Amino acid sequence: MKLIPVKTPWLFRKIFPNYVWNVKTDEKIIYLTFDDGPTPEVTDFVLDTLNAHQAKATFFCIGNNVEKHPKLFQRILAEGHRVGNHTQNHTKGWETTTAAYLQDVAAAEGIIQDSKFKVQGLGFEVQDSGFNTEISRQNSKAKNTSKVSLEDLGDNQQSSIDNLQSSIPKLFRPPYGLIKPAQSKQLMQLAYKIVMWDVISFDWEQELSEEKCLQNVISNTESGSIIVFHDSIKASKNMMYALPRMLAYFSEKGFRFESLK
């Protein structure tokens, strides 16, 4: 039994207004997102399909996969798509302490931002976004509250957390859509946007038919929708069927596909 609805109810957006669920727009724009990559062959298929439809998307990458497949990660950037952080190890927020969760996000950010994974000339250089002041403020406040202090992580872990201070991109999607309030609060204080969705394809569900996966998307998408697919082996069968067909369907209706800003 699915506990997550295909179309995110308005109540979710009301309860968690600081998360990004969709994009308010009067234009016919759809925002495709892909979680869990990069994955050889699967991510290549996604990129080829997007190129065929002149579509842009946002890829929420797992740091461990970026480390394994840097050239594929470079291709995502080189072809003009946006990337976001999906933790280092696809970590479940509800089963992880805030300190450990921040460390996992920082590890992924360090890999994503490492110079050997960057594409020259695309403007992905690490910049000073004034986070040093924010980190200091958080640490000072943590001394007098029950909040996790980043100083408590130790010197080596603090070095990884420092990667959060000037990270580009500033998009984060929690694996499984599960994140504790304390975790999301600290990430937002580090200038991350917590990106959820308003349509989820369920492409990873092995018992779901390819056509049902397609209809999940077509029947629930509207202007400004943020749609979740996965560029993973597990989701590949349904995703490879649904993606080109939904792109063709909405393109014929005058929609365009853009990366999240």
Secondary structure as the mmCIF struct_conf table of DSSP 4:
data_model
#
loop_
_struct_conf.conf_type_id
_struct_conf.id
_struct_conf.beg_label_comp_id
_struct_conf.beg_label_asym_id
_struct_conf.beg_label_seq_id
_struct_conf.end_label_comp_id
_struct_conf.end_label_asym_id
_struct_conf.end_label_seq_id
BEND BEND1 LEU A 3 ILE A 4
BEND BEND2 VAL A 6 VAL A 6
STRN STRN1 LYS A 7 LYS A 7
HELX_LH_PP_P HELX_LH_PP_P1 THR A 8 PRO A 9
HELX_RH_AL_P HELX_RH_AL_P1 TRP A 10 ILE A 15
BEND BEND3 PHE A 16 PHE A 16
TURN_TY1_P TURN_TY1_P1 PRO A 17 ASN A 18
BEND BEND4 TYR A 19 TYR A 19
STRN STRN2 VAL A 20 VAL A 20
STRN STRN3 ASN A 22 ASN A 22
BEND BEND5 ASP A 26 GLU A 27
STRN STRN4 ILE A 29 ASP A 35
BEND BEND6 ASP A 36 ASP A 36
TURN_TY1_P TURN_TY1_P2 PRO A 40 GLU A 41
HELX_RH_AL_P HELX_RH_AL_P2 VAL A 42 ALA A 52
TURN_TY1_P TURN_TY1_P3 HIS A 53 GLN A 54
STRN STRN5 ALA A 57 CYS A 61
HELX_RH_AL_P HELX_RH_AL_P3 GLY A 63 LYS A 68
HELX_RH_AL_P HELX_RH_AL_P4 PRO A 70 ALA A 78
TURN_TY1_P TURN_TY1_P4 GLU A 79 GLY A 80
STRN STRN6 ARG A 82 ASN A 85
BEND BEND7 GLN A 88 ASN A 89
HELX_RH_3T_P HELX_RH_3T_P1 GLY A 93 GLU A 95
BEND BEND8 THR A 96 THR A 96
HELX_RH_AL_P HELX_RH_AL_P5 THR A 98 GLN A 113
BEND BEND9 ASP A 114 ASP A 114
HELX_RH_3T_P HELX_RH_3T_P2 SER A 115 PHE A 117
TURN_TY1_P TURN_TY1_P5 GLN A 120 GLY A 121
BEND BEND10 LEU A 122 GLY A 123
BEND BEND11 GLY A 130 GLY A 130
HELX_RH_AL_P HELX_RH_AL_P6 PHE A 131 ALA A 142
TURN_TY1_P TURN_TY1_P6 LYS A 143 ASN A 144
BEND BEND12 THR A 145 LYS A 147
HELX_LH_PP_P HELX_LH_PP_P2 VAL A 148 SER A 149
HELX_RH_3T_P HELX_RH_3T_P3 LEU A 150 LEU A 153
HELX_RH_AL_P HELX_RH_AL_P7 GLY A 154 ILE A 161
HELX_RH_3T_P HELX_RH_3T_P4 ASP A 162 SER A 166
BEND BEND13 ILE A 168 PRO A 169
STRN STRN7 LEU A 171 PHE A 172
HELX_RH_3T_P HELX_RH_3T_P5 PRO A 175 GLY A 177
HELX_RH_AL_P HELX_RH_AL_P8 PRO A 181 GLN A 189
TURN_TY1_P TURN_TY1_P7 LEU A 190 ALA A 191
STRN STRN8 LYS A 193 ILE A 194
STRN STRN9 VAL A 195 VAL A 195
BEND BEND14 ASP A 198 ASP A 198
STRN STRN10 VAL A 199 ILE A 200
TURN_TY1_P TURN_TY1_P8 ASP A 203 TRP A 204
TURN_TY1_P TURN_TY1_P9 GLN A 206 GLU A 207
BEND BEND15 LEU A 208 LEU A 208
HELX_RH_AL_P HELX_RH_AL_P9 GLU A 210 ILE A 218
TURN_TY1_P TURN_TY1_P10 SER A 219 ASN A 220
TURN_TY1_P TURN_TY1_P11 SER A 223 GLY A 224
STRN STRN11 SER A 225 SER A 225
STRN STRN12 ILE A 226 HIS A 230
BEND BEND16 SER A 232 SER A 232
TURN_TY1_P TURN_TY1_P12 ILE A 233 ALA A 235
HELX_RH_AL_P HELX_RH_AL_P10 SER A 236 GLU A 252
TURN_TY1_P TURN_TY1_P13 LYS A 253 GLY A 254
STRN STRN13 ARG A 256 PHE A 257
#
